[in-house]
Amino acid sequence: MLPFRTPIPSNLGAIAAGTGGVTLTASGSGADVTLGSTVSGNSFAATAGTSGAIRLNDGAATIVTTSGGGQSYNSPITLLADATLSDTGNGAISLNGQVTGGANSLTLSNGTGAQSLNGVTTSGDLVLATTGTVTLNGGTYSSRSMPITVRPPWGRRPVWSN
């Protein structure tokens, strides 16, 4: 695990943890976690400070890639560019705060892994690529591709719950 505490340097660059996990935590009122480069590892977790946000700001095809340990975003998320979050080992992806995106698109891709969202507001696309359970918790859901586009791999259908 690579622990980082506030302040997280804005020029950190790409993080590659190999088989380890990556945990980013910002503390303090209004403290943000900003990802401006790609992150990879077995698992990923991010938490912003009180009233802060997790800001995804990298034009890479996939900004966070994990390999089975899943991803957990424990604060509101702001899309500053199109973002893809991927777990190649079917780990769960949990967005535990409202996602806002302006005109930017969000794609979640994790094979048979579960996906949990707490609201997404963007004029871009929202694509949920999984054959696992998709849980839409409270919050507002709106995107350019309403209704939400679900692209399960291998021609299978996802299971929905709320």
N, C-alpha and C positions, 0 to 999 in steps of 0.2 A: 504494500500500500504506500502511496506517495501522499503524505498529509501536507497541506498548505493552509496557512492561517493568514488572516488579513495583515498587511495588504498583500494581495496576490499581484505580482508584477504584471503589468500590461504587455511587456515584451517577453513573456515567458517562452513563447514559441510552442512547437508541437510537444506533446507529452506521450511517450511510448513506455508503458509499464510492463510490457511482455506478459507474463502470466500473473502479474500482481494486479491489485486493484488501485484505482485512483479515487481519492476523496478530496474535494475542494470545499472549504468552509470559510465564509466571510462573516466576521462578527461586527456588531455595532449597528446603530441606526442608519439605514440607507446604504449599507455596504453591499455592493454588487459582486457577483462572480461573473467575469466576462471571459468567454472562450473565443479567442481570435485565431486559433490554430487547431489542428486536429488533435484528438485525444484517443488513445487506444490502450487496452488492458483487458484483464479478465472481467472486471466490474468497474462501475463508475457511480459516484454519488456526489451531488452538489447541493449546498445549502447557502443561501444568501443571508445577510444580516436582516434584522427587523426592518420592514418596509423596503428592503432591497429586492433585487431580481437577479435571476440567472440570465445573462445576455449572450445569445448565440450569434456570433459575428464573423463567420468565416465562409467564404464562397466555395469551399471544398464540397465535393459531391456528398461526402459523409463527414460530419464534424466529430461525432463520437461513435467509436466502434468497440464493442466488447465481445468477449468470446465465451459466453455462457453464464457469467455471473450477474448479468442484468444491469439495469440502469435505474437510478432513482433521483428525481429532481424534486427537491423538498421546498421549493419557493416558487413564486410566479416566474414565468419565462417570457422573455422578450426576444422576438426574432428580429435581428438586425440584417439578416440575409436569409436566403433559402437554406433550410437545414434538414439533414437526414440523420436520424439516430438509429443505429443498427446493432443488433446482437446476433452474431453469426452462430452462436451455440444455443439458440432458442431461450435465452434468459428473458425474464420479464422486463418491460419498460414501463415505469410509473412516473407520470407527470402529476405531481401532487399540488400544483397551483395552476391558476388560470394562465393560459398562453395567449399572448397578443403578438400580432405579426405584421401589421400594416399590410403591404402588398406581398409579403414574403410567404413562401410555402413551407409546410412541415410534412415530412415523411417519417413514419415509424416502420421499421422492418426488422422482424425477429422470428421468422420461420413459424414454429409452433408455439412460441412464447406468448404469455399473457400481456395485454396492454391495458393500462388504466389511465384515464384522463379526467381532469377536473375543469374542463371548459377550454375552448379554443376560439379566438376571434381573430380572423385574418381575411383579407380580400384575396390572398393567395390560395393555393390548394392545400387540402388536408388529406393525406393518403395513409391508410392504416393497412400495412402488408403483414398479415399473420393468419394462421389457421387456428390460433389459440383463442382464448376468451378475450373479448374486448369489453371493458367496463367503462361506461360513460357516467361518471358521477355528476353531482350538481355543477352548475356553471352554465355559461352561454356557449353555444356552438354555432359558428357561422363561418363560411369560407366560400371562395369562388366556386368550388366544386360541390355546393350543397345539392342534393344530400351528400354526406361524406362519402368519399371514394374508398372502397375497401377492395384491395387487390391481394387476395390470398394467393400464396405461391402454390404451384402444383395443382391448380384447378380445384382446390378444396374450399369449403365454406367456413368462415369463422363462426364462433359461438358468441352471441351478444348477451350482455347482462347489464342491469342497472339497479 
